[in-house]
Amino acid sequence: MKSLSIALIVIFIASFSISVLSRYTSVDSLEQYDKLYEKYVSENYQNSEYHQKLAKAKESVEYLKTFMGSTVDIPHDKSPFWKHLITLPSNPPEFNILKHYHIVLVFCGRFADLLQGDKSMPTVTFNDLQTKLKEYGSIFNDWDTIETILFKAKFETHFNDPMFEYAEKFLNSPNGISRKEQTIRTEHMILGHESVRLKNTVNMCSIAISVYREMMPKEDIRPPVRYGSFEKWKRYLKIF
């Protein structure tokens, strides 16, 4: 009993330290983020575990990318990551899904916020983007699957993993992708009837979920769940 109490205290202190550190760490570039990720890898994986998981994740990525639909090329598609995905401003940040999967999950989780009418992502073009998305979803036979993937991506970001804090800080930085910009580009996809790009973007979200789960450190190393956030999102478990 005493050893259990000590273990719980250690876990609490470790989680609190991670939370405080990530809160006060500035992440204004992918270079800064990459250094933090390298530190994360060194602290959370043992021996050859990271490289073994990475090799398995690569296989999953190659397979899942075969489900991407073709689109008419535009200058935006010169980016290896964003090719055939949601159209963003010129020179969007170039992501490597095998390293930046936390960032992609946070980006994908914002779509779940749009579906929920989150006030942090206000509509620009439509009076009610939440309703417009549901109307737009009626053209998809698999809209329920699309929604499920986006909510799963959001759910994953509510685990006590410091990289999600850093990912959000990067996306909110001048070099990232703001919530306003993402909302505008989502509205453009609806107005332009870019259903293939939307489905491809959701497919990339599915890939990010797969990579995150493949790369997850062992249970005895991974920090515990943020229980408050877990309760907040528990209502979505029924659609998983």
C-alpha positions as CSV (number, residue, x, y, z in Angstrom):
1,M,0.0,0.0,0.0
2,K,2.8,2.3,0.9
3,S,4.7,1.6,-2.4
4,L,1.5,2.3,-4.3
5,S,1.1,5.7,-2.6
6,I,4.7,6.5,-3.5
7,A,4.2,5.5,-7.1
8,L,1.1,7.7,-7.4
9,I,3.0,10.6,-5.9
10,V,5.8,10.1,-8.4
11,I,3.3,10.0,-11.3
12,F,1.6,13.2,-10.1
13,I,4.9,15.0,-9.7
14,A,6.1,13.9,-13.2
15,S,2.8,14.9,-14.8
16,F,2.7,18.2,-13.1
17,S,6.3,18.9,-14.1
18,I,5.5,18.1,-17.8
19,S,2.5,20.3,-17.7
20,V,4.4,23.3,-16.3
21,L,7.3,22.8,-18.6
22,S,5.2,22.6,-21.8
23,R,3.1,25.6,-20.7
24,Y,6.1,27.9,-20.6
25,T,8.0,26.6,-23.6
26,S,7.8,28.7,-26.8
27,V,7.5,26.9,-30.1
28,D,7.6,29.3,-33.0
29,S,9.2,27.1,-35.7
30,L,9.4,23.5,-36.8
31,E,13.1,23.5,-35.9
32,Q,12.2,24.2,-32.3
33,Y,9.5,21.6,-32.4
34,D,11.8,19.0,-33.8
35,K,14.3,19.5,-31.0
36,L,11.5,19.0,-28.5
37,Y,10.4,15.9,-30.3
38,E,14.0,14.5,-30.2
39,K,14.0,15.1,-26.4
40,Y,10.7,13.4,-26.2
41,V,12.0,10.4,-28.0
42,S,15.1,10.1,-25.9
43,E,13.0,10.3,-22.7
44,N,10.2,7.9,-23.7
45,Y,11.7,5.1,-25.6
46,Q,14.2,2.4,-24.6
47,N,16.9,0.7,-26.6
48,S,15.7,0.0,-30.2
49,E,12.0,0.5,-29.4
50,Y,11.7,3.8,-31.2
51,H,13.2,2.5,-34.5
52,Q,11.1,-0.7,-34.3
53,K,7.9,1.3,-33.9
54,L,9.0,3.7,-36.7
55,A,9.6,0.9,-39.1
56,K,6.1,-0.5,-38.4
57,A,4.5,3.0,-38.7
58,K,6.2,3.5,-42.1
59,E,4.5,0.4,-43.4
60,S,1.1,1.7,-42.2
61,V,1.6,5.1,-43.8
62,E,2.5,3.6,-47.2
63,Y,-0.6,1.4,-47.1
64,L,-3.0,4.1,-46.0
65,K,-1.7,6.6,-48.6
66,T,-3.0,4.3,-51.3
67,F,-6.5,5.4,-50.4
68,M,-5.8,9.0,-51.4
69,G,-7.9,10.3,-54.3
70,S,-6.4,12.2,-57.2
71,T,-7.1,15.9,-57.7
72,V,-6.3,18.5,-60.3
73,D,-2.9,19.8,-59.5
74,I,-2.5,23.4,-58.3
75,P,0.6,25.2,-57.1
76,H,-0.3,24.2,-53.6
77,D,0.3,20.6,-54.5
78,K,4.1,21.1,-54.9
79,S,4.2,20.4,-51.2
80,P,4.8,16.6,-50.6
81,F,2.7,16.6,-47.5
82,W,-0.2,18.8,-48.5
83,K,-0.5,17.4,-52.1
84,H,-4.2,16.6,-52.8
85,L,-5.2,17.9,-49.3
86,I,-7.0,21.0,-48.0
87,T,-5.8,24.1,-49.9
88,L,-3.8,26.3,-47.7
89,P,-1.9,29.6,-48.3
90,S,1.4,29.4,-50.3
91,N,4.3,27.9,-48.4
92,P,2.4,26.1,-45.7
93,P,4.6,24.4,-43.1
94,E,6.0,21.1,-44.5
95,F,5.1,18.2,-42.2
96,N,6.7,14.8,-42.0
97,I,3.8,12.5,-40.8
98,L,6.3,10.2,-39.1
99,K,7.7,13.0,-36.9
100,H,4.9,15.6,-36.8
101,Y,1.9,13.4,-36.2
102,H,1.1,15.2,-32.9
103,I,0.8,18.5,-35.0
104,V,-1.4,16.8,-37.6
105,L,-3.7,15.4,-34.9
106,V,-4.2,18.8,-33.3
107,F,-4.9,20.2,-36.8
108,C,-7.4,17.4,-37.5
109,G,-9.0,17.9,-34.0
110,R,-9.9,21.5,-35.1
111,F,-12.2,20.0,-37.7
112,A,-14.0,18.3,-34.8
113,D,-14.3,21.7,-33.2
114,L,-15.9,23.0,-36.3
115,L,-18.4,20.2,-36.3
116,Q,-19.2,21.1,-32.7
117,G,-19.6,24.8,-33.4
118,D,-16.7,25.7,-31.2
119,K,-16.6,29.5,-30.7
120,S,-12.8,29.5,-31.1
121,M,-13.3,28.8,-34.8
122,P,-15.9,31.4,-35.9
123,T,-17.3,31.2,-39.3
124,V,-16.3,33.9,-41.9
125,T,-18.4,33.1,-44.9
126,F,-21.5,31.3,-43.6
127,N,-23.9,32.3,-40.9
128,D,-23.7,28.9,-39.3
129,L,-20.7,26.7,-40.5
130,Q,-21.7,23.9,-38.2
131,T,-25.1,23.5,-40.0
132,K,-23.4,24.1,-43.4
133,L,-21.0,21.2,-42.7
134,K,-23.8,18.9,-41.9
135,E,-25.6,19.9,-45.1
136,Y,-22.3,19.4,-47.0
137,G,-21.9,16.0,-45.4
138,S,-25.1,14.8,-46.9
139,I,-23.3,14.3,-50.3
140,F,-21.0,11.8,-48.7
141,N,-22.2,8.2,-48.3
142,D,-19.5,7.8,-45.6
143,W,-20.0,11.0,-43.7
144,D,-20.5,9.2,-40.4
145,T,-17.0,7.6,-40.9
146,I,-15.5,11.0,-41.7
147,E,-17.0,12.5,-38.5
148,T,-15.8,9.5,-36.4
149,I,-12.2,9.9,-37.7
150,L,-12.1,13.6,-36.8
151,F,-13.5,13.0,-33.3
152,K,-11.0,10.2,-32.8
153,A,-8.2,12.6,-33.8
154,K,-9.5,15.2,-31.3
155,F,-9.9,12.5,-28.6
156,E,-6.2,11.5,-29.0
157,T,-5.0,15.0,-28.3
158,H,-6.6,14.9,-24.8
159,F,-4.0,12.5,-23.4
160,N,-1.3,13.9,-21.2
161,D,1.4,13.9,-23.9
162,P,3.6,17.1,-23.8
163,M,4.0,17.0,-27.6
164,F,0.4,18.0,-28.0
165,E,1.0,21.2,-26.1
166,Y,4.0,22.0,-28.3
167,A,2.0,21.1,-31.4
168,E,-0.7,23.5,-30.5
169,K,1.8,26.2,-29.7
170,F,3.4,25.8,-33.1
171,L,0.1,25.8,-35.0
172,N,-0.9,29.0,-33.2
173,S,2.5,30.7,-33.9
174,P,3.0,33.0,-36.9
175,N,4.7,30.1,-38.8
176,G,1.8,27.7,-38.1
177,I,-1.8,27.6,-39.3
178,S,-4.2,29.7,-37.3
179,R,-7.7,28.5,-36.4
180,K,-9.1,31.4,-38.4
181,E,-7.1,30.4,-41.5
182,Q,-8.2,26.8,-41.1
183,T,-11.8,27.8,-40.8
184,I,-11.6,30.0,-44.0
185,R,-9.9,27.2,-46.0
186,T,-12.6,24.7,-44.8
187,E,-15.3,27.1,-46.1
188,H,-13.4,27.4,-49.4
189,M,-13.5,23.6,-49.7
190,I,-17.3,23.7,-49.2
191,L,-17.8,26.6,-51.7
192,G,-15.6,24.9,-54.3
193,H,-17.2,21.5,-53.8
194,E,-13.7,20.0,-53.1
195,S,-15.1,16.7,-51.8
196,V,-12.0,14.7,-52.8
197,R,-9.6,17.1,-51.0
198,L,-11.8,17.0,-47.9
199,K,-11.8,13.1,-47.9
200,N,-8.1,13.1,-48.5
201,T,-7.5,15.4,-45.6
202,V,-9.6,13.2,-43.4
203,N,-7.6,10.2,-44.6
204,M,-4.4,12.0,-43.5
205,C,-6.1,12.4,-40.1
206,S,-6.7,8.7,-40.1
207,I,-3.0,8.1,-41.0
208,A,-1.9,10.4,-38.1
209,I,-4.1,8.4,-35.6
210,S,-2.5,5.2,-36.9
211,V,1.1,6.6,-36.6
212,Y,0.4,8.0,-33.1
213,R,-0.9,4.7,-31.9
214,E,2.0,2.8,-33.5
215,M,4.6,5.1,-32.0
216,M,3.0,5.2,-28.5
217,P,5.7,4.5,-25.9
218,K,5.2,1.5,-23.5
219,E,2.4,1.9,-21.0
220,D,4.8,2.1,-18.0
221,I,6.5,5.1,-19.6
222,R,3.5,7.0,-21.0
223,P,2.0,9.6,-18.6
224,P,-1.6,9.1,-17.4
225,V,-4.7,10.4,-19.0
226,R,-5.8,14.0,-18.4
227,Y,-9.0,12.9,-16.6
228,G,-10.9,16.2,-16.9
229,S,-10.5,16.3,-20.6
230,F,-11.2,12.5,-20.8
231,E,-14.6,13.0,-19.2
232,K,-15.3,15.9,-21.6
233,W,-14.8,13.7,-24.6
234,K,-16.2,10.5,-23.2
235,R,-19.5,11.1,-24.9
236,Y,-17.8,10.4,-28.3
237,L,-16.7,6.9,-27.3
238,K,-20.0,5.5,-28.5
239,I,-19.1,6.4,-32.1
240,F,-15.7,4.7,-31.9
